[in-house]
Amino acid sequence: MARVCESCGKGPLSGNMVSHSNRRTRRRWLPNLQKVNMLVNGSPKALKICTRCLRSYKGKMAENA
């Protein structure tokens, strides 16, 4: 599953892009995902998590993984 936070499950949202002449085309808003090394069950693991989760899990980061 690409472009999905592995912690909270946040994924892309969709909507309309509106031009100056008020024409509408579809667009996507992607979550701000970062690759980080975190401790999962005591062992380091590479995860893709959103920046909101990254702020809350700051203490559980793996130093040299």
N, C-alpha and C positions, 0 to 999 in steps of 0.2 A: 504494500500500500504506500504509494508515493505521496508526498506532500501532506502527510498526516502526522500530528504530534503523537509520539509513542507514549506519552505520559497522560495527557488529557483527552486525546482523540480529536482535537480541533483540526478541521480540514478546510478546503476551499469553500468560499461562498460565491454565489453568482448574482448578477444583476444587470442593469442597463448602463451603457456608456452614452451620455446625452451630449450631443454636439451643440454648437452655438445656434444652429438652425433647428434645434430640437428633434433631430433624427436620433433614433435609438438603435444601438447594436448591443449584443450581449458581451459581457466581460466577466472576468473572475477576479476575486480578491483572494490572494494566497496568504497563508499564515507565515509569519517570520520564523522559519525553522533554522536551527543551528545544530551542527554536529558536535557533540560533546562526549567526553569520557566520564561515566558516572559509576559509582559503586552500586551494583545490584546484587543483593544477597552476599555481600562481602567481597565480590570479585568485580574488577573493572569491566565495563561493557560500553561500546560505542552506540549512542542513541541519537536520534533526530528529535529534538524537543523544541517547542516554541519558546520565545523569549519570556513570556509570562511565567511559564513553568521553570525556566532557567533562573529567574529571580528567586523563586520560592525554594528551589533545591540547591542553592549556592553552597551550603555546608556539606553536601553529600558528593561533591565532585571528587574524582580520582586524580591524584597528583600526577603520577607518571604512568599512564596506561597506554 
